[in-house]
Amino acid sequence: MLREAAGIIRDARRRSTRGRYTYAAHKGDCGNVAAAIDFLNWLDSQHLCLRRLQQPHLDTWATDRPTLRSRSIPFLRWSTARRLCPPGLVIDRPASQLPGHFQAEDVARDELLRCLNDTALPLDVRVAAALVRLYALPLTRIVELTEDHISRDKKHTYLAVNQHPFVLPPKLARLIDDQLRHGTPRHSTTAGRRYLLPGQSPGRPRNPLGLADTLRPTVCPPAQLGTPP
């Protein structure tokens, strides 16, 4: 377990050095480590060890702990690759569920117009909520946006997501320009990336969970925010 955790930390440091270690990746790594710890504690409570592990044990684990089911898969693969447990053991991923609730189109339109036009709302709230409304971007991706994702030509302003630029509506483009101009703390202008939604720590983006707490009572229901559990 310590070796797996050390490997995760090394990989995280490498990605962070390249500027590719996002908040979502951080939460995923933490969740995988926590699931592995819980799994080993469960094995101990069952008087089992990895070498004695059998498929029925895994099936019981996956059924009793559905929230940790997917998070346990990396540890099982790691253990199998190092022959710490018998080969051929699997934890099936839970079946994905299609959305069952859809917001009325007129309500969504009214909330988008409020984001674009209501100057009583904080600027960062208007920007983040508009990006959720228009493009269904999760907050974990929105907080990673920097000024480098914004480009312009003589006619349009573009936002690049996954290296694919798309045209921003003029009002949203102006909001983003204002946010970059006024929303960046002094400490983040000295070096490194300028985040669209900067956090309190130098050189770090805003925490998406805190941003979600800000958006929920104003313009975005929880199901639409796309924040990690």
C-alpha positions in Angstrom: 0.0 0.0 0.0 2.8 2.4 0.9 4.5 1.6 -2.5 1.3 2.3 -4.4 0.8 5.6 -2.5 4.4 6.6 -3.2 3.8 5.8 -6.9 0.7 8.0 -7.0 2.6 10.9 -5.3 5.5 10.6 -7.8 3.1 10.6 -10.7 1.3 13.6 -9.3 4.5 15.5 -8.9 5.5 14.8 -12.5 2.2 16.0 -13.8 2.3 19.1 -11.5 5.7 20.0 -12.9 4.3 19.9 -16.4 1.3 21.9 -15.3 -1.1 19.1 -16.0 -2.2 18.2 -12.4 -5.7 19.4 -12.1 -8.0 19.6 -9.0 -10.0 16.7 -10.4 -6.9 14.6 -10.7 -6.0 15.5 -7.1 -9.4 14.5 -5.8 -9.2 11.3 -7.9 -5.8 10.3 -6.4 -7.0 11.0 -2.9 -10.1 9.0 -3.4 -8.1 6.0 -4.8 -5.8 6.0 -1.8 -8.7 6.3 0.7 -10.5 3.4 -1.0 -7.4 1.2 -0.9 -7.0 1.9 2.8 -10.7 1.1 3.5 -10.4 -2.1 1.4 -7.3 -3.3 3.4 -9.1 -2.5 6.7 -12.0 -4.5 5.5 -9.8 -7.5 4.6 -8.3 -7.3 8.1 -11.8 -7.3 9.6 -12.6 -10.5 7.6 -9.3 -12.1 8.7 -8.2 -12.2 5.1 -5.0 -11.1 3.3 -4.4 -10.3 -0.4 -3.0 -13.7 -1.2 -6.2 -15.4 0.1 -8.5 -13.0 -1.7 -11.1 -14.7 -3.9 -13.8 -13.3 -6.3 -16.7 -13.8 -3.9 -14.8 -11.6 -1.4 -14.5 -8.8 -4.0 -18.2 -9.2 -4.9 -19.2 -8.7 -1.3 -16.9 -5.7 -1.0 -18.3 -4.1 -4.1 -21.9 -4.7 -3.1 -21.5 -3.4 0.5 -19.5 -0.3 -0.5 -20.9 1.0 -3.8 -19.4 4.5 -3.4 -15.9 3.0 -3.2 -16.4 0.4 -5.9 -14.8 2.3 -8.8 -12.1 3.8 -6.6 -10.9 0.3 -5.5 -10.1 -0.8 -9.1 -6.7 0.9 -9.4 -5.5 -0.8 -6.2 -6.7 -4.2 -7.4 -4.9 -3.8 -10.7 -1.7 -2.6 -8.9 -1.9 -5.7 -6.5 -2.5 -8.1 -9.4 0.4 -6.7 -11.5 2.8 -7.3 -8.6 1.3 -10.8 -7.9 0.2 -9.8 -4.4 -3.2 -11.4 -5.0 -4.4 -14.2 -7.2 -4.8 -13.4 -11.0 -8.1 -12.9 -12.7 -9.9 -11.0 -9.9 -12.1 -8.1 -11.1 -14.3 -5.4 -9.7 -16.8 -4.4 -12.4 -17.6 -0.7 -12.8 -21.1 0.2 -11.8 -23.5 0.8 -14.7 -23.8 4.4 -15.7 -27.1 6.0 -15.1 -28.8 8.4 -17.6 -30.0 11.7 -16.3 -33.6 11.6 -15.1 -34.3 15.3 -14.4 -34.2 18.1 -17.0 -34.7 21.8 -16.3 -37.3 23.6 -18.2 -35.9 25.5 -21.2 -37.4 28.8 -20.2 -36.0 28.5 -16.7 -32.5 27.8 -18.0 -32.8 30.7 -20.4 -33.9 33.1 -17.7 -31.0 32.1 -15.4 -28.5 32.5 -18.2 -29.8 36.0 -18.9 -29.5 36.8 -15.2 -25.8 35.7 -15.3 -25.1 37.9 -18.3 -27.1 41.0 -17.2 -27.5 41.1 -13.4 -24.8 43.4 -12.1 -25.8 42.7 -8.5 -24.3 39.3 -8.8 -20.5 38.9 -8.2 -18.5 38.9 -11.4 -16.9 35.5 -10.8 -20.3 34.0 -10.1 -21.7 35.4 -13.4 -18.8 34.1 -15.4 -18.8 30.6 -13.9 -22.5 30.2 -14.0 -22.7 31.4 -17.6 -20.1 28.8 -18.6 -22.1 26.1 -16.8 -25.3 27.2 -18.5 -24.0 27.7 -22.0 -21.5 24.8 -22.3 -22.3 22.4 -19.4 -18.7 22.7 -18.2 -18.1 21.2 -14.8 -16.6 23.5 -12.2 -13.5 21.3 -11.9 -12.7 22.3 -15.5 -13.8 25.9 -15.2 -11.4 26.6 -12.4 -8.5 25.4 -14.5 -9.1 28.0 -17.2 -6.4 30.6 -17.6 -5.9 33.6 -19.8 -4.0 31.3 -22.2 -7.4 29.6 -23.0 -8.7 33.0 -24.3 -7.8 34.2 -27.8 -9.1 36.9 -30.1 -9.3 38.0 -33.7 -10.8 41.1 -35.3 -14.4 39.7 -35.0 -14.6 37.2 -32.1 -13.3 36.1 -28.8 -12.6 32.4 -28.4 -12.4 30.0 -25.4 -10.4 26.8 -25.9 -11.5 23.7 -24.1 -9.5 20.5 -24.7 -7.6 22.5 -27.3 -10.8 23.2 -29.3 -11.7 26.9 -29.5 -15.3 28.0 -29.7 -16.7 31.5 -30.1 -17.9 33.3 -27.0 -21.1 35.4 -27.0 -20.0 39.1 -26.9 -21.5 39.7 -23.4 -19.8 36.7 -21.9 -16.5 37.7 -23.6 -16.8 41.1 -21.9 -17.5 39.5 -18.6 -14.4 37.2 -18.9 -12.3 40.2 -19.9 -13.5 42.1 -16.8 -12.8 39.1 -14.6 -9.3 38.7 -15.9 -8.7 42.4 -15.5 -10.1 42.8 -12.0 -10.4 39.3 -10.5 -6.7 38.3 -10.4 -4.9 38.9 -7.1 -1.7 40.8 -7.1 0.4 37.8 -6.1 -0.6 35.8 -9.3 0.6 38.5 -11.7 4.3 38.1 -10.8 4.8 34.8 -12.5 3.1 31.7 -13.8 -0.4 31.2 -15.1 -3.2 33.8 -14.6 -6.3 31.8 -13.7 -9.7 33.1 -14.7 -10.9 32.2 -11.2 -7.8 32.5 -9.0 -7.7 31.0 -5.5 -6.4 32.4 -2.2 -3.1 30.6 -2.5 -0.5 32.1 -4.9 -0.5 30.4 -8.3 -3.5 28.2 -7.5 -7.1 28.3 -8.9 -10.2 28.6 -6.9 -11.5 25.5 -5.1 -14.4 24.2 -7.1 -16.2 23.0 -4.0 -16.2 26.5 -2.5 -17.3 27.9 -5.9 -20.2 25.4 -6.0 -21.3 26.6 -2.5 -21.3 30.1 -3.8 -23.3 29.3 -7.0 -26.0 27.0 -5.5 -28.1 29.7 -3.7 -27.9 32.0 -6.7 -28.1 30.6 -10.2 -27.1 26.9 -10.4 -28.8 23.9 -8.9 -26.3 21.3 -7.4 -27.0 18.7 -10.1 -25.7 21.0 -12.8 -22.4 22.0 -11.2 -20.4 18.8 -12.0 -18.3 19.0 -8.8 -16.6 15.9 -7.4 -18.2 14.0 -4.5 
